[in-house]
Amino acid sequence: MNPSFKLDEAIAKWRTEMTAQGVKSPDILDELESHLREAAERRIRSGEQAARAFELAVREVGDGAALKTEFAKTGRVHPIAEKLMLAVCTVFMAFIIFLSGATVVMCFRSLVDRIVSGVGMAATLIVACCWSRAIPRLPVITNKPARLLISVGCILAGIGIATFYCQVILPFFGQPYDHQIAAAGFWMLLPVAAGFGLGCGIDQAGRRHIAEMAS
């Protein structure tokens, strides 16, 4: 037993060492300290001596150099995987454009219906393809649980708005018993695309900030 050991002093010294090793972001250090303290206190409650519990907790969290490298990788994608994802998305987008265009031409006779459905389809595609451009303007949330909660909330909000539009607003645009799809129905996907884009953008904004601060 080491009666002179004090957990708070050991953690303060650990933070100084982590800063010297390159992990300088206060937000990252706060999150790591929370994990370190929780791990150490859990071992102390199970009967481990405080000094030994702290040593094992430090090993569990990891050293500063490895953590810096890990945080620097946050938000990055391997070039091959990135190209593969881009190719798959391009194929799907082309397929969606083809089906949507065929639907507009074959299902709608009125020019107004074609314009309404076409503009709705174009707006959805623009949001789906260009949401990443908004990342620099989105709020930076470094706390991972909060960022995840807000991102999921944005996605669910988009789905909820689309459902409300489909169930409450869309019936006013046409006869509900027609076999023809209402042209305004193409706008239903816009809030879904916006919700997914906003949720993914907020997550990416937080990840990029952490990577920049750690590098």
C-alpha positions as CSV (number, residue, x, y, z in Angstrom):
1,M,0.0,0.0,0.0
2,N,1.2,3.5,-0.8
3,P,-0.4,5.9,1.7
4,S,1.2,8.9,-0.1
5,F,-0.6,8.2,-3.4
6,K,-3.3,10.6,-4.3
7,L,-5.5,9.9,-7.3
8,D,-6.2,13.5,-8.2
9,E,-2.5,14.5,-8.2
10,A,-1.7,11.4,-10.3
11,I,-4.4,12.3,-12.8
12,A,-3.1,15.9,-13.0
13,K,0.4,14.7,-13.7
14,W,-1.0,12.3,-16.3
15,R,-2.7,15.2,-18.1
16,T,0.6,17.1,-18.2
17,E,2.3,14.0,-19.7
18,M,-0.5,13.6,-22.3
19,T,-0.1,17.2,-23.3
20,A,3.6,16.8,-23.7
21,Q,3.0,13.7,-25.9
22,G,0.8,15.7,-28.3
23,V,-2.8,15.4,-27.1
24,K,-3.5,19.1,-26.5
25,S,-7.2,19.5,-26.9
26,P,-8.9,20.2,-23.6
27,D,-12.1,18.5,-24.8
28,I,-10.2,15.3,-25.7
29,L,-8.3,15.4,-22.4
30,D,-11.5,15.9,-20.4
31,E,-13.1,12.9,-22.1
32,L,-10.0,10.7,-21.6
33,E,-9.7,11.8,-18.0
34,S,-13.3,10.8,-17.4
35,H,-12.6,7.3,-18.8
36,L,-9.4,7.1,-16.7
37,R,-11.0,8.1,-13.5
38,E,-13.9,5.8,-14.0
39,A,-11.6,2.9,-14.7
40,A,-9.4,3.6,-11.7
41,E,-12.3,4.0,-9.3
42,R,-13.9,0.8,-10.6
43,R,-10.8,-1.1,-9.7
44,I,-10.4,0.6,-6.3
45,R,-14.0,-0.4,-5.5
46,S,-13.2,-4.0,-6.4
47,G,-10.3,-4.1,-3.8
48,E,-7.3,-3.0,-5.9
49,Q,-4.8,-0.6,-4.3
50,A,-5.2,2.9,-5.6
51,A,-1.7,3.2,-7.1
52,R,-2.1,-0.1,-8.9
53,A,-5.6,0.7,-10.0
54,F,-4.4,3.9,-11.5
55,E,-1.5,2.2,-13.3
56,L,-3.9,-0.4,-14.8
57,A,-6.4,2.4,-15.8
58,V,-3.6,4.3,-17.6
59,R,-2.7,1.1,-19.6
60,E,-6.4,0.7,-20.5
61,V,-6.7,4.3,-21.8
62,G,-3.5,4.1,-23.7
63,D,-0.4,6.3,-24.1
64,G,-0.5,9.8,-25.7
65,A,1.3,8.9,-28.9
66,A,-1.1,6.1,-29.8
67,L,-4.1,8.2,-28.9
68,K,-2.9,11.1,-31.0
69,T,-2.5,8.8,-33.9
70,E,-5.9,7.3,-33.3
71,F,-7.6,10.7,-33.1
72,A,-5.8,11.9,-36.2
73,K,-7.5,9.0,-38.1
74,T,-10.9,10.1,-36.9
75,G,-13.1,11.1,-39.9
76,R,-10.6,9.8,-42.4
77,V,-11.5,7.0,-44.9
78,H,-9.0,4.8,-46.8
79,P,-8.7,6.1,-50.4
80,I,-9.7,2.7,-51.9
81,A,-12.8,2.5,-49.6
82,E,-13.6,6.1,-50.3
83,K,-13.5,5.5,-54.1
84,L,-15.6,2.3,-53.7
85,M,-18.2,4.2,-51.7
86,L,-18.3,7.0,-54.2
87,A,-18.7,4.5,-57.1
88,V,-21.6,2.7,-55.3
89,C,-23.3,6.0,-54.5
90,T,-22.9,7.2,-58.1
91,V,-24.5,4.0,-59.4
92,F,-27.4,4.3,-57.0
93,M,-27.9,8.0,-57.7
94,A,-28.0,7.2,-61.5
95,F,-30.5,4.5,-60.9
96,I,-32.7,6.7,-58.8
97,I,-32.5,9.5,-61.4
98,F,-33.5,7.1,-64.2
99,L,-36.5,5.7,-62.3
100,S,-37.6,9.1,-61.1
101,G,-37.3,10.5,-64.6
102,A,-39.2,7.6,-66.1
103,T,-42.0,8.0,-63.5
104,V,-42.3,11.7,-64.3
105,V,-42.6,11.1,-68.0
106,M,-44.8,8.0,-67.9
107,C,-47.1,8.8,-65.0
108,F,-47.8,12.5,-65.4
109,R,-49.5,14.0,-68.5
110,S,-49.9,17.5,-67.2
111,L,-46.9,19.8,-67.6
112,V,-47.6,21.3,-64.2
113,D,-47.4,17.9,-62.6
114,R,-44.1,17.1,-64.4
115,I,-42.6,20.4,-63.3
116,V,-43.7,19.9,-59.6
117,S,-42.4,16.4,-59.5
118,G,-39.2,17.2,-61.4
119,V,-38.3,20.1,-59.1
120,G,-39.0,18.0,-56.0
121,M,-36.8,15.3,-57.4
122,A,-34.0,17.7,-58.3
123,A,-34.2,19.4,-54.8
124,T,-33.8,16.0,-53.1
125,L,-30.9,15.0,-55.2
126,I,-29.1,18.4,-54.6
127,V,-29.5,18.0,-50.9
128,A,-28.4,14.3,-51.0
129,C,-25.3,15.1,-53.1
130,C,-24.2,18.4,-51.6
131,W,-24.8,18.1,-47.8
132,S,-21.1,17.7,-47.1
133,R,-20.5,21.3,-48.3
134,A,-22.4,22.5,-45.3
135,I,-20.0,20.8,-42.8
136,P,-17.8,23.9,-42.2
137,R,-20.9,25.9,-41.2
138,L,-22.4,23.4,-38.8
139,P,-21.9,23.5,-35.0
140,V,-18.9,21.6,-33.6
141,I,-20.0,19.1,-30.9
142,T,-17.0,17.3,-29.4
143,N,-18.9,15.3,-26.8
144,K,-19.5,12.0,-28.6
145,P,-22.7,10.9,-26.9
146,A,-24.3,14.4,-27.4
147,R,-23.2,14.5,-31.0
148,L,-24.6,11.0,-31.6
149,L,-27.9,12.0,-29.9
150,I,-28.3,15.2,-32.0
151,S,-27.3,13.4,-35.2
152,V,-29.9,10.7,-34.7
153,G,-32.5,13.3,-33.7
154,C,-31.9,15.2,-37.0
155,I,-32.4,12.0,-39.0
156,L,-35.6,11.1,-37.0
157,A,-36.9,14.6,-37.4
158,G,-36.5,14.4,-41.2
159,I,-38.4,11.1,-41.3
160,G,-41.1,12.5,-39.0
161,I,-41.6,15.6,-41.2
162,A,-41.8,13.4,-44.3
163,T,-44.4,11.1,-42.6
164,F,-46.5,14.2,-41.5
165,Y,-46.3,15.5,-45.1
166,C,-47.3,12.2,-46.5
167,Q,-50.2,11.5,-44.1
168,V,-51.6,15.0,-43.6
169,I,-50.5,17.4,-46.4
170,L,-50.1,15.2,-49.4
171,P,-53.8,14.0,-49.6
172,F,-54.9,17.5,-50.4
173,F,-52.9,17.4,-53.7
174,G,-55.0,14.7,-55.4
175,Q,-57.7,12.1,-55.1
176,P,-56.6,9.4,-52.6
177,Y,-58.3,6.7,-54.7
178,D,-56.4,7.5,-57.9
179,H,-53.8,4.9,-59.0
180,Q,-51.7,7.8,-60.2
181,I,-49.1,9.0,-57.8
182,A,-49.5,12.7,-56.8
183,A,-46.8,14.8,-58.3
184,A,-46.3,16.6,-55.0
185,G,-45.3,13.2,-53.5
186,F,-41.8,13.6,-54.8
187,W,-41.3,16.4,-52.2
188,M,-41.8,13.8,-49.4
189,L,-38.1,12.7,-49.7
190,L,-36.7,16.1,-49.3
191,P,-36.9,16.3,-45.5
192,V,-35.6,12.8,-45.3
193,A,-32.5,13.7,-47.3
194,A,-32.1,17.0,-45.3
195,G,-32.4,15.1,-42.0
196,F,-29.8,12.5,-43.0
197,G,-27.5,15.2,-44.4
198,L,-27.7,17.4,-41.3
199,G,-27.2,14.4,-39.0
200,C,-24.2,13.1,-40.9
201,G,-22.8,16.7,-41.3
202,I,-22.9,17.4,-37.5
203,D,-21.2,14.1,-36.8
204,Q,-18.5,14.8,-39.4
205,A,-18.0,18.4,-38.1
206,G,-17.3,17.1,-34.7
207,R,-14.9,14.3,-35.9
208,R,-13.0,16.7,-38.1
209,H,-12.5,19.2,-35.3
210,I,-11.2,16.5,-32.9
211,A,-8.8,15.2,-35.6
212,E,-7.5,18.8,-36.3
213,M,-7.0,19.5,-32.6
214,A,-5.2,16.2,-32.0
215,S,-2.9,16.6,-35.1
